[in-house]
Every structure is written in C-alpha cells, then in structure tokens.
C-alpha cells in the first residue's frame, strides 16, 4: 500500500515541537531553605511539608563511616 498524502519534514517537526522534555520543578524546603524535588521529602533535613518524615541520623552516620574508611585506606 502506498502512502498517498505524505507529511513534509516541516509538518512532522511542527507536530513534534511539543515533545521536548522539561526540567524538574524544584521547591524550597520550609525548614532548611534547600531545594528539593516537588512532592518528595527534603534530602537535606528529612522533612516534608514542615513535618519530619525521615530519620537522617542513620544515613549521616553511614556516610561518616564511609569517609573515615576512605581516609584510612588512602594513608
């Protein structure tokens, strides 16, 4: 079967002009003023909409442990 009415490149490009990806929307945290992805908890302080939802004590301790381990292996 033969395509009778082909779309030109310009017509196709005009249709696809709205297909571009947009950047992520960021919001400022109420508590620490750091930027975070919307509708997700702040990775800096662990709050969401002003309430503490994540306990970051474990993650901070884990990251400090990794840093000390790296320093020891570097020596």
MOPAC internal coordinates of N, CA, C and O (Angstrom, degrees):
PM7 1SCF
backbone

  N    0.0000 0     0.00 0     0.00 0    0    0    0
  C    1.4478 1     0.00 0     0.00 0    1    0    0
  C    1.5283 1   108.90 1     0.00 0    2    1    0
  O    1.2310 1   120.28 1   -45.84 1    3    2    1
  N    1.2869 1   117.06 1   134.16 1    3    2    1
  C    1.4552 1   123.18 1  -176.10 1    5    3    2
  C    1.5214 1   109.20 1   -98.91 1    6    5    3
  O    1.2310 1   121.46 1   -41.64 1    7    6    5
  N    1.3468 1   114.81 1   138.36 1    7    6    5
  C    1.4579 1   119.64 1   176.59 1    9    7    6
  C    1.5191 1   108.07 1   -76.29 1   10    9    7
  O    1.2310 1   120.23 1   -61.35 1   11   10    9
  N    1.3277 1   117.16 1   118.65 1   11   10    9
  C    1.4596 1   120.25 1  -175.41 1   13   11   10
  C    1.5215 1   111.92 1   -82.17 1   14   13   11
  O    1.2310 1   120.32 1   135.37 1   15   14   13
  N    1.3142 1   117.00 1   -44.63 1   15   14   13
  C    1.4580 1   120.62 1  -176.15 1   17   15   14
  C    1.5240 1   109.26 1  -114.20 1   18   17   15
  O    1.2310 1   120.71 1   -88.52 1   19   18   17
  N    1.3082 1   116.25 1    91.48 1   19   18   17
  C    1.4687 1   120.03 1   179.64 1   21   19   18
  C    1.5165 1   110.04 1   -78.14 1   22   21   19
  O    1.2310 1   121.25 1   -33.17 1   23   22   21
  N    1.3221 1   115.22 1   146.83 1   23   22   21
  C    1.4655 1   120.33 1   172.43 1   25   23   22
  C    1.5163 1   107.92 1   -87.96 1   26   25   23
  O    1.2310 1   120.67 1   -41.58 1   27   26   25
  N    1.3076 1   116.33 1   138.42 1   27   26   25
  C    1.4553 1   120.26 1   177.64 1   29   27   26
  C    1.5304 1   109.41 1   -73.20 1   30   29   27
  O    1.2310 1   120.96 1   -12.65 1   31   30   29
  N    1.3291 1   115.76 1   167.35 1   31   30   29
  C    1.4655 1   119.57 1   178.35 1   33   31   30
  C    1.5255 1   110.89 1   -61.71 1   34   33   31
  O    1.2310 1   120.52 1   142.35 1   35   34   33
  N    1.3036 1   116.61 1   -37.65 1   35   34   33
  C    1.4640 1   121.08 1  -179.35 1   37   35   34
  C    1.5265 1   110.71 1   -64.45 1   38   37   35
  O    1.2310 1   120.72 1   138.00 1   39   38   37
  N    1.3165 1   116.23 1   -42.00 1   39   38   37
  C    1.4623 1   120.01 1   179.46 1   41   39   38
  C    1.5345 1   110.66 1   -63.95 1   42   41   39
  O    1.2310 1   120.87 1   137.24 1   43   42   41
  N    1.3295 1   115.93 1   -42.76 1   43   42   41
  C    1.4616 1   120.63 1   179.29 1   45   43   42
  C    1.5229 1   110.27 1   -65.16 1   46   45   43
  O    1.2310 1   120.07 1   137.63 1   47   46   45
  N    1.3383 1   117.47 1   -42.37 1   47   46   45
  C    1.4611 1   121.64 1  -179.64 1   49   47   46
  C    1.5258 1   110.75 1   -65.03 1   50   49   47
  O    1.2310 1   120.09 1   141.98 1   51   50   49
  N    1.3274 1   117.43 1   -38.02 1   51   50   49
  C    1.4624 1   120.37 1   177.87 1   53   51   50
  C    1.5215 1   110.93 1   -63.85 1   54   53   51
  O    1.2310 1   120.36 1   141.84 1   55   54   53
  N    1.3172 1   116.92 1   -38.16 1   55   54   53
  C    1.4566 1   120.29 1   178.84 1   57   55   54
  C    1.5234 1   110.27 1   -67.56 1   58   57   55
  O    1.2310 1   120.61 1   141.72 1   59   58   57
  N    1.3215 1   116.44 1   -38.28 1   59   58   57
  C    1.4675 1   121.04 1  -176.40 1   61   59   58
  C    1.5232 1   113.39 1   -84.46 1   62   61   59
  O    1.2310 1   119.36 1   179.99 1   63   62   61
  N    1.3061 1   118.82 1    -0.01 1   63   62   61
  C    1.4613 1   121.37 1  -176.93 1   65   63   62
  C    1.5304 1   112.25 1   -64.26 1   66   65   63
  O    1.2310 1   120.24 1   159.56 1   67   66   65
  N    1.3111 1   117.14 1   -20.44 1   67   66   65
  C    1.4605 1   121.01 1  -179.56 1   69   67   66
  C    1.5212 1   112.34 1   -95.01 1   70   69   67
  O    1.2310 1   119.40 1  -176.56 1   71   70   69
  N    1.3264 1   118.75 1     3.44 1   71   70   69
  C    1.4602 1   121.89 1  -176.30 1   73   71   70
  C    1.5229 1   113.66 1   -88.05 1   74   73   71
  O    1.2310 1   119.55 1   179.46 1   75   74   73
  N    1.3212 1   118.46 1    -0.54 1   75   74   73
  C    1.4649 1   121.27 1  -177.11 1   77   75   74
  C    1.5329 1   110.42 1   -66.94 1   78   77   75
  O    1.2310 1   121.20 1   -33.61 1   79   78   77
  N    1.3334 1   115.31 1   146.39 1   79   78   77
  C    1.4569 1   120.53 1   177.67 1   81   79   78
  C    1.5192 1   109.77 1   -78.35 1   82   81   79
  O    1.2310 1   121.00 1   -36.22 1   83   82   81
  N    1.3110 1   115.70 1   143.78 1   83   82   81
  C    1.4539 1   121.00 1   178.46 1   85   83   82
  C    1.5190 1   108.98 1  -104.92 1   86   85   83
  O    1.2310 1   120.35 1   -25.58 1   87   86   85
  N    1.3139 1   116.93 1   154.42 1   87   86   85
  C    1.4610 1   122.03 1  -179.96 1   89   87   86
  C    1.5205 1   111.71 1   -69.39 1   90   89   87
  O    1.2310 1   120.97 1   -17.67 1   91   90   89
  N    1.3277 1   115.75 1   162.33 1   91   90   89
  C    1.4590 1   119.98 1  -179.97 1   93   91   90
  C    1.5200 1   109.89 1   -72.21 1   94   93   91
  O    1.2310 1   121.05 1   -34.70 1   95   94   93
  N    1.3151 1   115.60 1   145.30 1   95   94   93
  C    1.4550 1   121.78 1   178.21 1   97   95   94
  C    1.5103 1   108.26 1   -88.09 1   98   97   95
  O    1.2310 1   119.94 1   -52.35 1   99   98   97
  N    1.3066 1   117.72 1   127.65 1   99   98   97
  C    1.4503 1   122.26 1  -178.67 1  101   99   98
  C    1.5222 1   110.03 1  -113.39 1  102  101   99
  O    1.2310 1   121.35 1   -32.56 1  103  102  101
  N    1.3354 1   115.03 1   147.44 1  103  102  101
  C    1.4500 1   121.99 1   176.92 1  105  103  102
  C    1.5165 1   108.86 1  -123.73 1  106  105  103
  O    1.2310 1   120.62 1   -23.13 1  107  106  105
  N    1.3395 1   116.42 1   156.87 1  107  106  105
  C    1.4588 1   120.64 1   176.16 1  109  107  106
  C    1.5166 1   109.37 1   -88.33 1  110  109  107
  O    1.2310 1   121.02 1   -41.97 1  111  110  109
  N    1.3256 1   115.66 1   138.03 1  111  110  109
  C    1.4589 1   121.09 1   177.20 1  113  111  110
  C    1.5238 1   108.98 1   -70.24 1  114  113  111
  O    1.2310 1   120.53 1   -40.02 1  115  114  113
  N    1.3309 1   116.60 1   139.98 1  115  114  113
  C    1.4591 1   121.64 1  -179.24 1  117  115  114
  C    1.5267 1   110.46 1   -68.48 1  118  117  115
  O    1.2310 1   120.73 1   144.44 1  119  118  117
  N    1.3199 1   116.20 1   -35.56 1  119  118  117
  C    1.4605 1   120.62 1  -173.97 1  121  119  118
  C    1.5222 1   113.00 1   -84.03 1  122  121  119
  O    1.2310 1   120.23 1   128.71 1  123  122  121
  N    1.3459 1   117.17 1   -51.29 1  123  122  121
  C    1.4711 1   119.88 1  -171.91 1  125  123  122
  C    1.5263 1   113.98 1  -110.10 1  126  125  123
  O    1.2310 1   119.64 1   178.34 1  127  126  125
  N    1.3215 1   118.29 1    -1.66 1  127  126  125
  C    1.4617 1   124.40 1   178.56 1  129  127  126
  C    1.5303 1   113.76 1    63.65 1  130  129  127
  O    1.2310 1   119.82 1  -163.43 1  131  130  129
  N    1.3266 1   117.95 1    16.57 1  131  130  129
  C    1.4675 1   121.26 1   175.99 1  133  131  130
  C    1.5275 1   108.79 1   -85.28 1  134  133  131
  O    1.2310 1   120.35 1   -25.57 1  135  134  133
  N    1.3271 1   116.93 1   154.43 1  135  134  133
  C    1.4544 1   120.94 1   178.46 1  137  135  134
  C    1.5251 1   110.38 1   -82.30 1  138  137  135
  O    1.2310 1   120.65 1   -39.31 1  139  138  137
  N    1.3345 1   116.37 1   140.69 1  139  138  137
  C    1.4626 1   122.24 1   177.47 1  141  139  138
  C    1.5099 1   109.09 1  -144.68 1  142  141  139
  O    1.2310 1   120.73 1   -18.56 1  143  142  141
  N    1.3393 1   116.21 1   161.44 1  143  142  141
  C    1.4560 1   121.88 1   178.86 1  145  143  142
  C    1.5244 1   108.82 1   -68.59 1  146  145  143
  O    1.2310 1   120.47 1   -39.65 1  147  146  145
  N    1.3092 1   116.71 1   140.35 1  147  146  145
  C    1.4620 1   120.34 1  -177.98 1  149  147  146
  C    1.5214 1   111.98 1   -62.85 1  150  149  147
  O    1.2310 1   120.66 1   -33.53 1  151  150  149
  N    1.3130 1   116.34 1   146.47 1  151  150  149
  C    1.4651 1   125.26 1   178.00 1  153  151  150
  C    1.5223 1   112.22 1    63.25 1  154  153  151
  O    1.2310 1   120.17 1  -155.32 1  155  154  153
  N    1.3191 1   117.28 1    24.68 1  155  154  153
  C    1.4597 1   122.33 1   175.54 1  157  155  154
  C    1.5173 1   108.54 1  -136.15 1  158  157  155
  O    1.2310 1   120.91 1   -24.92 1  159  158  157
  N    1.3190 1   115.87 1   155.08 1  159  158  157
  C    1.4613 1   120.88 1  -179.46 1  161  159  158
  C    1.5247 1   110.05 1   -67.21 1  162  161  159
  O    1.2310 1   121.15 1   -29.74 1  163  162  161
  N    1.3234 1   115.40 1   150.26 1  163  162  161
  C    1.4544 1   121.81 1   178.05 1  165  163  162
  C    1.5250 1   108.78 1   -70.40 1  166  165  163
  O    1.2310 1   120.68 1   -51.12 1  167  166  165
  N    1.3157 1   116.30 1   128.88 1  167  166  165
  C    1.4679 1   119.94 1  -178.93 1  169  167  166
  C    1.5204 1   111.47 1   -79.03 1  170  169  167
  O    1.2310 1   120.10 1   165.26 1  171  170  169
  N    1.3187 1   117.42 1   -14.74 1  171  170  169
  C    1.4539 1   120.79 1  -178.40 1  173  171  170
  C    1.5339 1   111.68 1   -81.83 1  174  173  171
  O    1.2310 1   120.40 1   134.83 1  175  174  173
  N    1.3452 1   116.84 1   -45.17 1  175  174  173
  C    1.4719 1   119.41 1  -176.47 1  177  175  174
  C    1.5274 1   113.41 1  -119.03 1  178  177  175
  O    1.2310 1   119.33 1   168.85 1  179  178  177
  N    1.3321 1   118.88 1   -11.15 1  179  178  177
  C    1.4631 1   121.89 1   176.13 1  181  179  178
  C    1.5190 1   114.51 1    80.69 1  182  181  179
  O    1.2310 1   119.60 1  -154.89 1  183  182  181
  N    1.3184 1   118.37 1    25.11 1  183  182  181
  C    1.4581 1   120.65 1   179.08 1  185  183  182
  C    1.5166 1   110.37 1  -109.39 1  186  185  183
  O    1.2310 1   121.29 1   -24.92 1  187  186  185
  N    1.3310 1   115.15 1   155.08 1  187  186  185
  C    1.4566 1   122.22 1   174.49 1  189  187  186
  C    1.5162 1   107.63 1  -137.34 1  190  189  187
  O    1.2310 1   120.63 1   -59.21 1  191  190  189
  N    1.3163 1   116.41 1   120.79 1  191  190  189
  C    1.4654 1   123.66 1  -177.58 1  193  191  190
  C    1.5235 1   111.64 1    53.99 1  194  193  191
  O    1.2310 1   120.85 1  -140.12 1  195  194  193
  N    1.3398 1   115.97 1    39.88 1  195  194  193
  C    1.4608 1   121.55 1   175.38 1  197  195  194
  C    1.5121 1   115.15 1    85.07 1  198  197  195
  O    1.2310 1   119.42 1   177.74 1  199  198  197
  N    1.3264 1   118.71 1    -2.26 1  199  198  197
  C    1.4617 1   121.80 1  -178.97 1  201  199  198
  C    1.5257 1   109.69 1  -113.73 1  202  201  199
  O    1.2310 1   120.54 1   -38.41 1  203  202  201
  N    1.3421 1   116.58 1   141.59 1  203  202  201
  C    1.4606 1   121.15 1   179.08 1  205  203  202
  C    1.5298 1   108.96 1   -73.73 1  206  205  203
  O    1.2310 1   120.45 1   -57.72 1  207  206  205
  N    1.3122 1   116.74 1   122.28 1  207  206  205
  C    1.4635 1   120.91 1  -179.75 1  209  207  206
  C    1.5257 1   112.33 1  -122.10 1  210  209  207
  O    1.2310 1   119.92 1   160.47 1  211  210  209
  N    1.3318 1   117.77 1   -19.53 1  211  210  209
  C    1.4556 1   121.58 1   179.56 1  213  211  210
  C    1.5193 1   109.95 1  -119.36 1  214  213  211
  O    1.2310 1   121.18 1   -43.04 1  215  214  213
  N    1.3174 1   115.36 1   136.96 1  215  214  213
  C    1.4534 1   120.18 1   173.70 1  217  215  214
  C    1.5210 1   107.39 1   -92.49 1  218  217  215
  O    1.2310 1   120.51 1   -73.49 1  219  218  217
  N    1.3151 1   116.64 1   106.51 1  219  218  217
  C    1.4499 1   120.93 1  -176.19 1  221  219  218
  C    1.5166 1   113.03 1   -89.80 1  222  221  219
  O    1.2310 1   119.86 1  -179.28 1  223  222  221
  N    1.3315 1   117.87 1     0.72 1  223  222  221
  C    1.4622 1   120.67 1  -179.20 1  225  223  222
  C    1.5292 1   110.52 1   -62.67 1  226  225  223
  O    1.2310 1   120.05 1   137.97 1  227  226  225
  N    1.3173 1   117.52 1   -42.03 1  227  226  225
  C    1.4655 1   121.26 1  -179.92 1  229  227  226
  C    1.5244 1   110.96 1   -65.46 1  230  229  227
  O    1.2310 1   120.27 1   135.65 1  231  230  229
  N    1.3291 1   117.08 1   -44.35 1  231  230  229
  C    1.4551 1   119.82 1  -177.54 1  233  231  230
  C    1.5202 1   111.18 1   -68.06 1  234  233  231
  O    1.2310 1   120.01 1   143.43 1  235  234  233
  N    1.3286 1   117.58 1   -36.57 1  235  234  233
  C    1.4589 1   120.81 1   178.07 1  237  235  234
  C    1.5224 1   110.13 1   -66.41 1  238  237  235
  O    1.2310 1   120.69 1   136.38 1  239  238  237
  N    1.3278 1   116.29 1   -43.62 1  239  238  237
  C    1.4627 1   120.32 1   178.98 1  241  239  238
  C    1.5260 1   110.50 1   -63.07 1  242  241  239
  O    1.2310 1   120.25 1   139.86 1  243  242  241
  N    1.3199 1   117.13 1   -40.14 1  243  242  241
  C    1.4515 1   121.90 1   179.99 1  245  243  242
  C    1.5255 1   110.92 1   -64.89 1  246  245  243
  O    1.2310 1   120.40 1   137.33 1  247  246  245
  N    1.3408 1   116.84 1   -42.67 1  247  246  245
  C    1.4592 1   120.18 1  -179.62 1  249  247  246
  C    1.5280 1   111.16 1   -68.60 1  250  249  247
  O    1.2310 1   120.02 1   143.10 1  251  250  249
  N    1.3343 1   117.56 1   -36.90 1  251  250  249
  C    1.4631 1   120.58 1   176.71 1  253  251  250
  C    1.5220 1   110.69 1   -65.14 1  254  253  251
  O    1.2310 1   120.67 1   142.28 1  255  254  253
  N    1.3174 1   116.32 1   -37.72 1  255  254  253
  C    1.4553 1   121.09 1   178.77 1  257  255  254
  C    1.5237 1   110.71 1   -63.17 1  258  257  255
  O    1.2310 1   120.56 1   138.17 1  259  258  257
  N    1.3413 1   116.54 1   -41.83 1  259  258  257
  C    1.4631 1   121.21 1   178.71 1  261  259  258
  C    1.5202 1   110.89 1   -63.64 1  262  261  259
  O    1.2310 1   120.63 1   138.48 1  263  262  261
  N    1.3337 1   116.39 1   -41.52 1  263  262  261
  C    1.4622 1   120.85 1  -178.56 1  265  263  262
  C    1.5227 1   110.16 1   -64.13 1  266  265  263
  O    1.2310 1   120.09 1   135.35 1  267  266  265
  N    1.3265 1   117.43 1   -44.65 1  267  266  265
  C    1.4641 1   120.02 1   179.83 1  269  267  266
  C    1.5261 1   110.79 1   -65.50 1  270  269  267
  O    1.2310 1   120.46 1   143.75 1  271  270  269
  N    1.3191 1   116.73 1   -36.25 1  271  270  269
  C    1.4617 1   120.62 1   178.61 1  273  271  270
  C    1.5278 1   110.75 1   -65.08 1  274  273  271
  O    1.2310 1   120.41 1   138.80 1  275  274  273
  N    1.3481 1   116.83 1   -41.20 1  275  274  273
  C    1.4493 1   120.93 1   178.34 1  277  275  274
  C    1.5165 1   111.47 1   -64.31 1  278  277  275
  O    1.2310 1   120.46 1   140.31 1  279  278  277
  N    1.3334 1   116.73 1   -39.69 1  279  278  277
  C    1.4643 1   120.99 1  -179.82 1  281  279  278
  C    1.5294 1   109.70 1   -65.02 1  282  281  279
  O    1.2310 1   120.23 1   140.21 1  283  282  281
  N    1.3180 1   117.18 1   -39.79 1  283  282  281
  C    1.4541 1   121.27 1  -179.73 1  285  283  282
  C    1.5293 1   111.55 1   -66.51 1  286  285  283
  O    1.2310 1   120.13 1   139.24 1  287  286  285
  N    1.3236 1   117.35 1   -40.76 1  287  286  285
  C    1.4569 1   120.34 1   179.89 1  289  287  286
  C    1.5232 1   111.70 1   -72.18 1  290  289  287
  O    1.2310 1   119.68 1   153.10 1  291  290  289
  N    1.3195 1   118.22 1   -26.90 1  291  290  289
  C    1.4561 1   121.96 1   179.43 1  293  291  290
  C    1.5305 1   111.78 1   -72.15 1  294  293  291
  O    1.2310 1   120.49 1   152.31 1  295  294  293
  N    1.3152 1   116.68 1   -27.69 1  295  294  293
  C    1.4787 1   120.35 1  -178.13 1  297  295  294
  C    1.4810 1   112.52 1   -76.64 1  298  297  295
  O    1.2310 1   120.10 1   180.00 1  299  298  297

